[in-house]
Amino acid sequence: MLDAEAKELRAAKQSFRRSIRICNGIKSHQCETRPYNELVSMWQCLDALEADCTECASDRQQSIHGGDVLSSRQADSDMLYAYLYADLDETYPVLADGVRVLERIRETKREIVQELTRRA
């Protein structure tokens, strides 16, 4: 039961770290100096990352609310999550991390869109 939780946490953490690393790499490019088609490719990459992160967070939420990982009953699952993550600000840290990663990706996409529309 706890092994499954640890495995899910590791998988989500790896996915979010990868997304942040790619997002930071794209963000480090100066959009103003990049060709239009390169900006479009960057946006498409970020769009795929956003879809991956959304899917990861959705899968995690489904396993939490379905009681799949820690308990077969939702009430038991909620109590166990509250116990495990009592020292954290969030009861569901993976979902909170997912939201932060998605915000970062969306912010970077907006910056690229602004540059693309500036050129149009």
C-alpha distances in whole Angstrom, upper triangle without the diagonal:
4,5,5,7,9,10,11,13,15,16,17,19,20,22,23,25,26,27,29,30,32,33,35,37,38,39,41,43,46,46,50,51,49,50,49,48,45,44,44,41,40,39,38,35,34,34,32,29,29,28,25,24,25,23,20,20,20,17,15,17,16,12,13,15,14,11,9,6,5,8,10,13,14,16,12,11,14,14,11,12,16,14,13,16,18,20,21,23,21,18,17,18,17,19,22,22,23,25,27,27,28,31,32,32,34,37,37,38,40,42,43,44,46,48,48,50,52,53,54
4,5,5,6,9,10,10,12,14,15,16,18,20,21,22,24,26,27,28,30,31,32,34,36,37,38,41,44,44,48,49,47,49,48,46,44,43,42,40,38,38,37,34,33,33,31,28,28,28,25,23,24,22,19,19,20,17,15,17,17,13,13,16,16,13,12,8,7,10,13,15,16,17,14,12,14,14,10,11,14,13,10,13,16,17,18,21,18,16,15,16,15,18,20,20,21,24,25,25,27,29,30,31,33,35,36,37,39,41,41,43,45,46,47,49,51,52,53
4,5,5,6,9,10,11,12,14,15,16,18,20,21,23,24,26,27,29,30,31,33,35,36,37,40,43,43,47,48,45,47,47,45,42,42,41,39,37,37,35,33,32,32,29,27,28,27,24,22,24,22,18,19,20,17,15,18,18,14,15,18,17,15,13,9,9,12,15,18,18,20,17,15,17,18,14,14,17,16,13,16,19,20,20,23,21,18,17,17,16,19,21,20,21,24,25,25,27,29,30,30,33,35,35,36,39,40,40,42,44,46,46,48,50,51,52
4,5,5,6,9,10,11,12,14,15,17,18,20,21,23,24,26,27,29,30,32,33,34,36,38,41,42,45,46,44,45,45,43,40,40,39,36,35,34,33,30,29,29,27,25,25,24,21,20,21,18,15,16,17,14,12,15,14,11,12,15,14,12,9,6,8,11,13,16,16,18,16,13,16,17,14,13,17,17,14,16,19,21,20,22,20,17,15,16,14,17,19,19,19,22,24,23,24,27,28,28,30,33,33,34,36,38,38,40,42,43,44,46,48,49,50
4,5,5,6,9,10,11,12,14,15,16,18,20,21,22,24,26,27,28,30,32,32,34,37,40,40,43,44,42,44,43,42,39,38,38,36,34,33,32,29,28,28,26,23,23,23,20,18,19,17,14,14,15,13,10,13,13,10,10,14,13,11,10,6,7,10,13,15,15,17,14,11,13,14,11,10,14,13,10,12,16,17,16,19,16,14,12,12,11,14,16,16,16,19,21,20,22,25,26,26,28,30,31,32,34,36,36,38,40,42,42,44,46,47,48
4,5,5,6,9,10,10,12,14,15,16,18,20,21,22,24,25,26,28,30,31,32,35,38,39,42,43,41,43,42,41,38,37,37,35,33,33,32,29,27,28,26,23,24,23,20,18,20,19,15,15,17,15,12,15,16,13,13,17,17,15,13,10,10,14,17,19,19,20,18,15,16,17,14,12,15,15,11,13,16,17,16,19,17,15,13,12,11,15,17,16,16,20,21,20,22,25,25,25,28,30,30,31,34,35,36,38,40,41,42,44,45,47,48
4,5,5,6,9,10,11,12,14,15,17,18,20,21,23,24,26,27,29,30,32,34,37,37,41,42,39,41,41,39,36,36,35,33,31,31,29,27,26,26,24,21,22,21,18,17,19,17,13,15,16,13,12,15,16,13,14,17,17,15,13,10,12,15,18,20,20,22,20,16,18,20,16,15,18,18,15,16,20,20,19,21,19,18,15,14,12,15,18,16,16,20,21,20,22,25,25,25,27,29,29,30,33,35,35,36,39,40,40,42,44,45,46
4,5,5,6,8,10,11,12,14,15,17,18,20,21,22,24,26,27,28,30,32,35,35,39,40,38,39,39,37,34,33,33,31,29,28,27,24,23,23,21,19,19,18,15,14,15,13,10,11,13,10,8,11,12,10,11,14,14,13,11,8,11,14,16,18,18,20,18,15,16,18,15,13,17,17,14,15,19,19,18,20,17,15,12,12,9,12,15,13,13,17,18,17,18,22,22,22,24,27,27,28,30,32,32,34,36,37,37,39,42,43,43
4,5,5,6,9,10,11,12,14,15,16,18,20,21,22,24,26,26,28,31,34,34,38,38,36,38,38,36,34,33,32,30,28,28,27,24,23,23,21,18,19,19,16,14,15,14,11,11,14,12,9,12,14,12,12,15,16,15,14,11,12,16,18,20,19,21,19,15,16,18,15,13,15,16,13,12,16,16,15,17,14,13,11,9,7,10,12,11,12,15,16,15,17,20,20,20,23,25,25,26,29,30,31,33,35,36,37,39,40,42,43
4,6,5,6,9,10,10,12,14,15,16,18,20,21,22,24,25,27,29,32,33,37,37,35,37,37,35,32,32,32,29,27,27,26,23,22,23,21,18,19,19,16,14,17,16,12,13,16,14,12,15,17,15,15,19,19,18,16,14,15,19,21,23,22,24,22,19,20,21,18,16,19,19,16,15,19,19,17,19,17,17,14,12,10,13,15,13,13,17,17,16,18,21,20,21,23,25,25,26,29,30,31,32,35,36,36,38,40,41,42
4,5,5,6,9,10,11,12,14,15,17,18,20,21,23,24,26,28,31,31,35,36,33,35,34,33,30,29,29,26,25,25,23,20,20,20,18,15,16,16,12,12,14,12,9,11,13,11,10,14,15,13,15,18,18,18,16,13,16,19,21,23,22,25,23,20,21,23,20,18,21,21,18,18,22,22,19,21,19,18,15,13,10,13,15,13,12,16,17,15,16,20,19,19,22,24,24,24,27,29,29,30,33,34,34,36,38,39,40
4,5,5,6,8,10,11,12,14,15,16,18,20,21,22,24,26,29,29,33,34,32,33,33,31,29,28,27,25,23,23,22,19,18,18,16,13,14,14,11,9,11,10,7,8,11,10,8,12,13,12,13,16,17,17,16,14,16,19,21,23,21,23,22,19,19,21,19,16,19,20,17,16,20,20,17,18,16,16,12,10,7,9,11,9,8,12,13,11,13,16,16,16,19,21,21,22,24,26,26,28,30,31,32,34,36,37,38
4,5,5,6,9,10,10,12,14,15,16,18,20,21,22,25,28,28,32,33,31,33,33,31,28,27,28,25,23,23,22,19,18,19,17,14,15,16,13,11,13,13,10,11,14,13,11,14,17,16,16,19,21,20,19,16,18,22,24,25,24,25,24,21,21,23,20,17,19,20,17,16,19,19,16,17,15,16,13,10,8,11,11,8,9,13,12,11,13,16,15,16,19,20,20,22,24,25,26,28,30,31,32,34,35,37,38
4,6,5,6,9,10,10,12,14,15,16,18,20,21,23,27,27,31,31,29,31,31,29,26,26,26,23,21,22,21,18,17,18,16,13,15,15,12,11,14,14,11,13,16,15,14,17,19,18,19,22,23,22,21,18,21,24,26,28,26,28,27,24,24,26,23,21,23,24,20,19,23,22,20,21,19,20,17,14,11,14,15,12,11,15,15,12,15,17,16,16,19,21,20,21,24,25,25,27,30,30,31,33,35,36,37
4,6,5,6,9,10,11,12,14,15,17,18,20,22,25,25,29,29,27,29,28,27,24,23,23,21,18,19,18,15,14,15,12,9,11,12,8,7,11,11,8,10,13,12,12,15,17,17,18,21,22,22,20,18,21,24,26,27,26,28,27,24,24,26,24,21,24,25,22,20,24,24,21,21,19,20,16,14,11,12,14,11,9,13,13,10,12,15,14,13,16,18,18,19,22,23,23,24,27,28,28,30,32,33,34
4,5,5,6,9,10,10,12,14,15,16,18,20,23,23,27,28,26,28,27,26,24,22,22,20,18,18,18,15,13,14,13,9,10,12,9,7,10,11,9,10,13,13,12,15,17,17,18,21,22,23,21,20,22,25,27,28,26,28,27,24,23,26,24,20,23,24,21,19,22,22,18,19,17,18,15,12,9,11,11,8,7,10,9,7,9,12,11,11,14,16,15,17,19,20,21,23,25,26,26,29,30,31,33
4,5,5,6,9,10,10,12,14,15,16,19,22,23,26,27,25,27,27,26,23,22,23,21,18,19,19,15,14,16,15,11,13,15,12,10,14,15,12,13,17,17,16,19,21,21,21,24,25,25,24,22,24,27,30,31,29,31,30,26,26,28,26,23,24,26,22,20,24,22,19,20,19,20,17,14,12,14,14,10,10,13,11,9,12,14,12,12,16,17,16,18,21,21,21,24,26,26,27,29,31,32,33
4,6,5,6,8,10,11,12,14,15,17,21,21,25,25,23,25,25,24,21,20,20,18,15,16,16,12,12,14,12,9,12,13,11,10,14,14,12,14,17,17,17,20,22,22,23,26,27,27,25,23,26,29,31,33,31,33,32,28,29,31,28,25,27,29,25,24,27,26,23,23,22,23,20,17,14,16,16,13,12,15,14,10,12,15,13,12,15,17,15,17,20,20,20,22,25,25,25,28,30,30,32
4,5,5,6,8,10,11,12,14,16,19,19,23,23,21,23,23,22,19,18,18,16,13,13,13,10,9,11,10,6,8,11,9,8,11,13,11,13,16,16,16,19,21,21,22,25,26,27,25,24,26,30,31,32,30,32,32,28,28,31,29,25,27,29,26,24,27,26,23,23,21,23,19,17,14,15,15,12,10,12,11,7,9,12,10,8,12,13,12,13,16,17,17,19,21,22,22,25,26,27,29
4,5,5,6,8,10,10,12,14,17,18,21,22,21,23,23,22,19,18,19,17,14,14,15,12,10,13,13,9,11,14,12,10,14,15,14,15,18,19,18,20,23,23,24,26,28,28,27,26,28,31,33,34,31,33,33,29,29,31,29,26,27,29,26,23,26,25,22,21,20,22,19,16,14,15,14,11,10,12,10,7,9,11,8,8,12,12,11,13,16,16,16,19,21,21,22,25,26,27,29
4,5,5,6,9,10,11,13,16,17,21,21,20,22,23,22,18,18,19,17,14,15,16,12,11,15,14,11,13,16,14,13,17,18,16,18,21,21,21,23,26,26,26,29,31,31,30,28,30,33,35,36,34,36,36,32,32,34,32,28,30,31,28,26,29,27,24,24,23,25,23,19,17,18,18,14,14,16,14,10,13,14,11,11,14,15,13,15,18,17,17,20,22,22,23,26,27,27,29
4,5,5,6,9,10,11,15,15,19,19,17,19,19,18,15,14,15,13,10,12,12,9,8,12,11,8,11,14,12,12,16,17,16,18,21,21,22,24,26,27,27,30,31,32,31,29,32,35,36,38,35,38,37,34,33,36,34,30,32,34,31,28,31,30,27,27,25,27,24,21,19,20,19,16,15,16,15,11,13,14,11,9,13,14,11,12,16,15,15,17,20,19,20,23,24,24,26
4,5,5,6,9,10,13,13,17,18,16,18,18,18,15,13,14,13,9,10,12,9,7,11,11,8,10,13,13,12,15,17,16,17,20,22,22,23,26,27,27,29,31,32,31,30,32,35,37,37,35,37,37,33,33,35,33,30,31,33,30,28,31,29,26,25,24,26,23,21,18,19,18,15,14,14,12,9,10,11,8,6,10,10,7,9,12,12,12,15,17,16,17,20,21,22,24
4,5,5,6,9,12,13,16,17,16,19,19,19,16,15,17,15,11,13,15,12,11,14,15,12,14,17,16,15,18,20,19,20,23,24,24,26,28,29,29,32,33,34,33,32,34,37,39,40,37,39,39,35,34,36,35,31,32,34,31,28,31,29,26,25,25,27,25,22,20,20,19,16,16,16,13,11,13,13,9,9,12,11,9,12,14,13,13,16,18,17,19,22,22,23,25
4,5,5,7,11,12,15,15,14,16,18,17,13,13,15,13,10,12,14,11,11,15,15,13,15,18,17,17,20,22,21,22,25,26,26,28,31,31,32,34,36,36,35,34,36,39,41,42,40,42,41,38,37,39,37,34,35,37,34,31,34,32,29,29,28,30,28,25,23,23,22,19,19,19,17,14,15,16,12,11,15,14,11,13,16,14,13,17,18,17,18,22,22,22,25
4,5,6,9,9,13,13,11,14,14,14,10,9,12,10,7,9,11,9,9,12,13,12,14,17,17,16,19,21,21,22,25,26,26,28,30,31,32,34,36,37,36,35,37,40,42,42,40,42,42,38,38,40,39,35,36,38,35,33,36,34,31,30,29,31,28,26,24,24,23,20,19,19,17,14,15,15,11,10,12,12,8,10,13,11,10,13,15,14,15,18,19,19,21
4,5,7,8,12,13,12,15,15,16,13,11,14,13,9,11,14,12,10,14,15,14,15,18,18,17,20,22,22,23,25,27,27,28,31,32,32,34,36,37,37,35,37,40,42,43,40,42,42,38,37,40,38,35,36,38,35,32,34,33,29,28,28,30,28,25,23,23,22,19,18,18,16,13,14,13,10,9,11,10,6,9,11,9,9,13,13,13,15,17,17,18,21
4,6,9,12,12,12,15,16,17,14,13,16,15,12,14,16,14,14,17,18,17,18,21,21,20,23,26,25,26,28,30,30,31,34,35,35,37,39,40,39,38,40,43,45,45,43,45,45,41,40,42,40,37,38,39,37,34,36,34,31,30,30,33,30,27,26,26,24,21,21,21,18,16,18,17,13,13,15,13,10,13,15,12,12,16,16,14,17,20,19,20,23
4,6,9,8,8,11,13,14,11,10,13,13,10,12,15,14,14,17,18,17,19,22,22,22,24,27,27,27,30,32,32,33,36,37,37,39,41,42,41,40,42,45,47,48,45,47,47,43,43,45,43,40,41,43,40,37,39,38,34,33,33,36,33,30,28,28,27,24,24,24,21,19,19,19,15,14,16,14,11,13,14,11,11,14,15,12,14,18,17,17,20
4,5,6,7,10,12,14,11,10,14,14,12,14,17,16,16,19,21,20,21,24,25,24,26,29,29,30,32,34,34,36,38,39,40,41,43,45,44,43,45,48,49,50,47,49,49,46,45,47,46,42,43,45,42,39,41,40,36,35,35,37,35,32,31,31,29,26,26,25,23,21,21,20,17,16,17,15,12,13,14,10,10,13,13,10,13,16,14,15,18
4,5,5,8,9,11,9,7,11,12,10,11,14,14,14,16,19,19,19,22,23,23,25,28,28,29,31,33,34,35,37,39,39,40,42,44,43,42,45,47,49,49,47,48,49,45,44,47,46,42,43,45,43,40,42,40,37,35,35,37,35,32,31,30,29,26,25,24,22,20,20,19,16,15,15,13,10,11,11,8,7,10,10,7,9,12,11,11,14
4,6,8,9,12,11,9,13,15,13,14,17,18,17,20,22,22,23,26,27,27,29,31,32,32,34,37,37,38,40,42,42,44,46,47,47,46,48,51,52,53,50,52,52,49,48,50,49,45,46,48,46,43,45,43,40,38,38,41,38,36,34,33,32,30,29,28,26,24,23,22,19,18,18,16,13,14,14,10,9,12,10,7,9,12,10,10,13
4,7,9,12,10,10,13,14,13,15,18,18,19,21,23,23,24,27,28,28,30,32,33,34,36,38,38,40,42,43,44,46,47,49,48,47,49,52,54,54,52,54,54,50,49,52,51,47,48,50,47,45,47,45,42,40,40,43,40,37,36,35,34,31,30,30,28,25,25,24,21,20,21,19,16,16,17,13,12,14,14,10,12,14,13,12,15
4,6,8,6,7,10,11,10,12,15,15,16,18,20,20,22,24,25,26,28,30,31,32,34,35,36,38,40,41,42,44,45,47,46,45,47,50,51,52,50,52,52,49,48,50,49,45,47,49,46,44,46,44,41,40,39,41,39,36,34,34,33,30,29,28,27,24,24,23,20,19,19,18,15,15,16,13,10,13,13,10,10,14,13,11,14
4,6,5,6,9,10,11,13,14,16,17,19,20,21,23,25,26,27,29,31,32,33,35,36,38,39,41,42,43,45,46,48,47,46,49,52,53,53,51,53,54,50,49,52,51,47,49,51,48,46,48,47,44,42,41,44,41,38,36,35,35,32,31,30,29,26,25,25,23,20,21,20,17,16,17,15,12,13,14,10,10,13,13,10,13
4,5,5,6,9,10,11,13,14,15,17,19,20,21,23,25,26,27,29,30,31,33,35,36,37,39,41,42,43,44,46,45,45,48,50,51,52,49,52,52,49,48,51,50,46,48,50,48,45,48,47,43,42,40,42,40,37,35,34,34,31,29,29,28,25,24,24,22,19,19,19,16,14,15,13,10,11,12,9,7,10,11,8,10
4,5,5,6,9,10,11,12,14,15,17,18,20,21,23,24,26,27,29,30,31,33,35,36,37,39,41,42,43,45,44,43,46,49,49,50,48,51,51,48,47,50,49,46,47,50,47,45,47,47,43,42,40,42,39,37,34,33,33,31,29,29,28,25,24,24,22,19,19,20,16,15,16,15,11,12,14,12,9,13,14,12,13
4,5,5,6,9,10,10,12,14,15,17,18,20,21,22,24,26,27,28,30,32,33,34,36,38,39,40,41,43,42,41,44,47,48,49,47,49,49,46,45,48,47,43,45,47,44,42,45,44,40,39,38,40,37,34,32,31,31,29,27,27,26,23,22,22,20,17,18,18,14,13,15,14,10,12,14,12,10,14,15,13,15
4,5,5,6,9,10,11,12,14,15,16,18,20,21,22,24,26,27,28,30,31,32,34,36,37,38,40,42,41,40,43,45,46,47,45,47,48,44,43,46,45,41,43,45,43,40,43,42,38,37,35,38,35,32,30,29,29,26,24,24,23,20,19,19,17,14,15,14,11,10,12,10,7,8,11,8,7,11,12,11,13
4,5,5,6,9,10,10,12,14,15,17,18,20,21,23,24,26,27,29,30,31,33,35,36,37,38,40,39,39,42,44,45,46,43,46,47,43,42,45,44,41,43,45,43,40,43,42,39,37,36,37,34,32,30,29,29,27,24,24,23,21,19,19,18,15,15,15,12,10,12,12,8,9,12,10,8,11,13,12,13
4,5,5,6,9,10,11,12,14,15,17,18,20,21,23,24,26,27,29,30,31,33,35,36,37,39,37,37,40,43,43,44,42,45,45,42,41,44,43,40,42,44,41,39,42,41,38,37,35,37,33,31,28,28,28,26,23,23,23,20,18,19,18,14,15,16,13,11,14,14,10,12,15,13,12,15,17,16,16
4,5,5,6,9,10,11,12,14,15,16,18,20,21,22,24,26,27,28,30,32,33,34,36,37,36,35,38,41,42,43,41,43,43,40,39,42,41,37,39,41,38,36,39,38,34,33,32,34,31,28,26,25,25,23,20,21,20,17,16,16,14,11,12,13,10,8,12,11,8,10,13,12,11,15,16,16,17
4,5,5,6,9,10,10,12,14,15,16,18,20,21,22,24,25,26,28,30,31,32,34,36,35,34,37,40,40,41,39,41,42,38,37,40,39,36,38,40,38,35,38,37,34,32,31,32,29,27,25,24,24,22,19,19,18,16,14,15,13,10,10,11,8,6,9,10,7,8,11,11,10,13,15,15,16
4,5,5,6,9,10,11,12,14,15,17,18,20,21,23,24,26,27,29,30,31,32,34,33,33,36,38,39,40,38,40,41,37,37,40,39,36,38,40,37,35,38,38,34,33,31,33,29,28,25,24,24,22,19,20,20,17,15,16,15,11,12,14,12,9,12,13,10,11,15,14,13,15,18,18,18
4,5,5,6,9,10,11,12,14,15,17,18,20,21,23,24,26,27,29,30,31,33,31,31,34,37,37,39,36,39,39,36,35,38,37,34,36,38,35,33,36,36,32,31,29,31,27,25,22,22,23,20,17,18,18,14,13,15,14,10,12,14,11,10,13,14,12,13,16,16,15,18,20,20,21
4,5,5,6,9,10,10,12,14,15,16,18,20,21,22,24,26,27,28,29,31,30,30,32,35,36,37,34,37,37,33,33,36,35,31,33,35,33,30,33,33,29,28,26,28,25,23,20,19,19,17,15,15,15,11,10,12,10,6,8,10,8,7,10,11,10,11,15,15,15,17,19,20,21
4,5,5,6,9,10,11,12,14,15,16,18,20,21,22,24,26,27,28,30,29,29,32,34,35,35,33,36,36,33,32,35,35,31,33,36,33,31,34,34,30,29,27,28,25,23,20,19,20,18,15,15,16,13,10,12,12,8,8,12,10,8,11,13,11,12,15,16,15,17,20,20,20
4,5,5,6,9,10,11,12,14,15,16,18,20,21,23,24,26,26,28,27,27,30,32,33,34,32,35,35,31,31,35,33,30,32,35,32,30,33,33,30,29,27,28,24,23,20,19,20,18,15,16,16,13,11,14,14,10,11,14,13,11,15,16,15,15,19,19,18,21,23,23,24
4,5,5,6,8,10,10,12,14,15,16,18,20,21,22,24,25,27,25,25,28,30,31,32,30,33,33,29,29,32,31,27,30,32,29,27,30,30,27,26,24,25,21,20,16,16,17,14,12,13,13,10,9,12,11,8,10,13,11,11,14,16,15,16,19,20,19,22,24,25,25
4,5,5,6,8,10,11,12,14,15,16,18,20,21,22,24,25,25,24,27,29,30,31,28,31,32,28,27,30,30,26,28,30,28,26,29,29,25,24,22,23,20,18,15,14,15,13,10,10,11,9,6,9,10,6,8,11,11,10,13,15,14,15,18,19,19,21,23,24,25
4,6,5,6,9,10,10,12,14,15,16,18,20,21,22,24,23,23,26,28,29,29,27,30,31,27,27,30,29,26,28,31,29,27,30,30,27,26,23,24,20,19,16,15,16,15,12,12,14,12,9,13,13,10,11,15,14,13,16,18,17,17,21,22,21,23,26,26,26
4,5,5,6,9,10,10,12,14,15,17,18,20,21,22,21,21,24,26,27,28,26,29,29,25,26,29,27,24,27,29,26,25,28,28,25,25,22,22,19,18,14,14,16,14,10,12,14,11,10,13,14,11,13,16,16,15,18,20,19,20,23,24,24,26,28,29,29
4,5,5,6,8,10,10,12,14,15,16,18,19,21,20,19,22,25,26,27,24,27,27,23,23,26,25,21,24,26,23,22,25,25,22,21,18,19,15,14,11,10,12,10,7,9,10,8,7,11,11,9,11,14,14,14,17,19,19,20,23,24,24,26,28,29,30
4,5,5,6,8,10,10,12,14,15,16,18,20,19,19,22,24,24,25,23,25,26,22,22,25,24,21,23,26,24,22,25,26,22,22,18,19,15,15,12,10,12,11,8,9,11,10,7,11,13,11,12,15,16,15,17,20,20,20,23,25,24,26,28,30,30
4,5,5,6,8,10,10,12,14,15,16,18,17,17,20,22,22,23,21,24,25,21,22,25,24,21,24,26,24,23,26,27,24,23,20,20,16,16,13,11,14,13,10,12,14,13,11,15,16,14,15,19,19,18,21,23,23,23,26,28,27,29,31,32,32
4,5,5,6,9,10,11,12,14,15,16,15,15,18,20,21,22,20,23,23,19,20,23,21,18,21,23,21,20,23,24,21,21,18,17,13,13,9,9,12,11,8,11,13,11,11,15,16,14,16,19,19,19,22,24,24,25,28,29,29,30,33,34,34
4,5,5,6,8,10,10,12,14,15,15,14,17,19,20,21,18,21,21,17,17,20,19,16,18,21,19,17,20,21,18,18,15,14,11,11,7,6,9,9,6,8,11,10,10,13,15,14,15,18,19,19,21,24,24,25,27,29,29,30,33,34,35
4,5,5,6,9,10,10,12,14,13,14,17,18,19,19,17,20,21,17,17,21,20,17,20,22,21,19,22,24,21,20,17,16,12,14,11,9,12,12,9,11,14,14,12,15,17,16,17,20,21,21,23,26,26,26,29,31,30,31,34,36,35
4,5,5,6,9,10,10,12,11,11,14,16,16,18,16,19,19,16,17,20,19,16,19,21,20,19,22,24,21,21,18,17,13,14,11,10,14,14,11,13,16,15,15,18,20,19,20,23,24,23,26,28,28,29,31,33,33,34,37,38,38
4,5,5,6,9,10,11,10,9,12,14,15,16,14,17,17,13,14,17,15,13,16,18,16,15,19,20,18,18,14,13,9,10,8,7,11,11,10,12,15,14,14,18,19,19,20,23,24,24,26,29,29,30,32,34,34,35,38,39,40
4,5,5,6,8,10,10,11,13,14,15,15,12,15,16,12,12,16,15,12,15,18,16,15,18,20,18,17,14,12,9,11,9,7,11,12,11,12,15,15,15,17,20,20,20,23,25,24,26,29,30,30,32,34,34,35,38,40,40
4,5,5,6,8,8,10,12,13,13,13,11,15,15,12,13,17,16,14,17,19,18,18,21,23,21,21,17,15,12,14,12,11,15,16,14,15,19,19,18,21,23,22,23,26,27,27,29,31,32,32,34,37,36,37,40,41,41
4,6,5,6,5,6,9,10,10,12,10,13,13,10,11,15,14,12,15,17,16,16,19,22,20,20,17,14,12,14,12,11,15,16,15,17,20,20,19,22,24,24,25,28,29,29,31,33,34,34,37,39,39,40,42,44,44
4,5,5,7,7,8,9,10,10,8,11,11,7,8,11,11,9,12,14,13,13,16,19,17,17,14,11,9,12,11,10,13,15,14,16,19,19,19,22,24,24,25,27,29,29,31,33,34,35,37,39,39,40,43,44,45
4,5,8,9,10,10,10,9,7,10,11,8,8,12,12,11,13,16,16,16,18,21,19,19,16,13,11,14,13,12,15,17,16,17,20,21,21,23,25,26,26,29,30,30,32,35,35,35,38,40,40,41,43,45,45
4,5,8,10,9,8,8,7,10,11,9,10,14,14,13,16,18,18,18,21,24,22,22,19,16,14,17,16,15,18,20,19,20,23,24,23,26,28,28,28,31,33,32,34,37,37,37,40,42,42,43,45,47,47
4,6,6,5,5,6,5,8,8,6,8,11,10,10,13,15,15,16,18,21,20,21,18,15,13,16,15,15,18,20,19,21,24,24,24,27,29,29,30,33,34,34,36,39,39,39,42,44,44,45,48,49,49
4,6,6,6,8,9,12,11,8,11,14,12,12,16,17,16,17,20,23,22,23,20,17,14,17,15,16,19,20,19,21,24,24,24,27,29,29,30,33,34,34,36,38,39,39,42,44,43,45,47,49,49
4,6,8,10,10,13,11,8,11,13,11,10,14,15,13,15,18,20,19,21,18,15,13,15,13,15,18,18,18,21,23,23,24,26,28,28,29,32,33,33,35,38,38,39,41,43,43,45,47,49,49
4,7,9,9,11,8,6,9,10,7,8,12,12,11,13,16,18,18,20,17,14,13,15,15,16,19,20,20,22,24,25,26,28,30,30,32,34,35,36,38,40,41,41,44,46,46,47,50,51,51
4,5,7,9,6,5,9,10,8,10,13,13,13,16,18,21,21,22,19,16,15,18,18,18,21,23,22,24,27,27,28,31,32,33,34,36,38,38,40,42,43,44,46,48,48,49,52,53,54
4,7,9,8,7,11,12,12,13,16,17,17,19,21,24,24,25,22,19,18,21,20,20,23,25,24,26,29,29,29,32,34,34,35,38,39,39,41,44,44,44,47,49,49,50,53,54,54
4,6,5,6,9,10,11,12,14,16,16,18,20,23,23,24,21,17,17,20,20,20,23,25,24,26,29,30,30,32,34,34,35,38,39,39,41,44,44,45,47,49,49,50,53,54,54
4,5,5,6,9,10,10,12,14,15,16,18,21,21,21,18,14,14,18,18,17,20,22,22,23,26,27,27,29,31,32,32,35,37,36,38,41,42,42,44,46,46,47,50,51,51
4,5,5,6,9,10,11,12,14,16,16,20,20,20,18,14,15,18,19,19,21,23,23,24,27,29,29,30,33,34,34,36,38,39,40,42,44,44,46,48,49,49,51,54,54
4,6,5,6,9,10,11,12,14,15,19,19,20,18,14,15,18,19,19,21,23,24,25,27,29,29,31,33,34,35,37,39,39,41,43,45,45,47,49,50,50,53,55,55
4,5,5,6,9,10,10,12,14,17,17,18,15,12,12,15,15,15,18,20,20,22,24,25,26,28,30,30,31,34,35,36,37,40,41,41,43,46,46,47,49,51,51
4,5,5,6,9,10,11,12,15,15,15,13,9,10,13,15,14,16,19,19,20,22,24,24,26,28,29,30,32,34,35,36,38,40,40,42,44,45,46,48,50,50
4,6,5,6,9,10,10,14,15,16,14,10,12,15,17,17,18,21,22,23,25,26,27,29,31,32,33,35,37,38,39,41,43,43,45,47,48,49,51,53,53
4,5,5,6,8,10,13,14,16,14,10,11,14,15,16,18,19,21,22,24,25,27,28,30,31,32,34,36,37,38,40,42,43,44,47,47,48,50,52,53
4,5,5,6,8,11,11,12,10,6,7,10,12,12,14,16,17,18,20,22,23,24,26,27,29,30,32,33,35,37,38,39,41,43,44,45,47,49,49
4,6,5,5,9,9,11,9,6,8,11,13,14,14,17,18,19,21,23,24,25,27,29,30,31,33,34,35,37,39,40,41,44,45,46,47,50,50
4,6,5,9,10,12,12,9,11,13,15,17,17,19,21,22,23,25,27,28,29,31,32,34,36,37,38,40,42,43,44,46,47,48,50,52,53
4,6,8,9,12,11,8,10,11,13,15,15,16,19,20,21,23,25,26,27,29,30,32,33,35,36,38,39,41,42,44,45,47,48,50,51
4,5,5,8,7,6,7,8,11,13,12,14,16,17,18,20,22,23,24,26,28,29,30,32,33,35,37,38,39,41,42,44,45,47,48
4,6,8,8,7,10,11,14,15,14,16,19,20,20,22,24,25,26,29,30,30,33,34,35,37,39,40,41,43,45,46,47,49,50
4,7,9,9,12,11,14,16,15,16,19,20,19,22,24,24,25,28,29,30,31,34,35,36,38,39,40,42,44,45,46,48,50
4,5,7,9,8,11,13,11,12,15,16,16,18,20,20,22,24,25,26,28,30,31,32,34,36,36,38,40,41,42,45,46
4,7,9,8,12,12,10,12,15,14,14,17,19,18,20,23,24,24,26,28,29,30,32,33,34,36,38,39,40,43,44
4,5,5,9,9,7,10,12,12,13,15,17,17,19,21,22,23,25,27,27,29,31,32,33,35,37,38,39,42,43
4,6,9,9,9,12,13,14,15,17,19,19,21,23,24,25,28,29,30,32,34,34,36,38,39,40,42,44,45
4,6,6,6,9,10,11,13,15,16,17,19,20,21,23,25,26,27,29,31,32,33,36,36,37,39,41,42
4,5,5,6,8,10,11,12,14,15,17,18,20,21,23,24,26,27,29,30,32,34,35,36,38,40,41
4,5,5,6,9,10,10,12,14,15,16,18,20,21,22,24,26,27,28,30,32,33,34,36,38,39
4,5,5,6,9,10,10,12,14,15,16,18,20,21,22,24,26,27,28,30,31,32,34,36,37
4,5,5,6,9,10,11,13,14,15,17,19,20,21,23,25,26,27,29,30,31,33,35,36
4,5,5,6,9,10,11,12,14,15,17,18,20,21,23,24,26,28,29,30,32,34,35
4,5,5,6,9,10,11,12,14,15,16,18,20,21,22,24,26,27,28,30,32,33
4,5,5,6,9,10,10,12,14,15,16,18,20,21,22,25,25,26,28,30,31
4,5,5,6,9,10,11,13,14,15,17,19,20,21,23,25,26,27,29,30
4,5,5,6,9,10,11,12,14,16,17,18,20,22,23,24,26,28,29
4,5,5,6,8,10,10,12,14,15,16,18,20,21,22,24,26,27
4,5,5,6,9,10,10,12,14,15,16,19,20,21,22,25,26
4,5,5,6,9,10,11,13,14,15,17,19,20,21,23,25
4,5,5,6,9,10,11,12,14,16,16,18,20,22,23
4,5,5,6,9,10,10,12,14,15,16,18,20,21
4,5,5,6,9,10,11,13,14,15,17,19,20
4,5,5,6,9,10,11,12,14,15,17,19
4,5,5,6,9,10,10,12,14,16,17
4,5,5,6,9,10,10,12,14,15
4,5,5,6,9,10,11,13,15
4,5,5,6,9,10,11,13
4,5,5,6,8,10,11
4,5,5,6,9,10
4,6,5,6,9
4,5,5,7
4,5,5
4,6
4
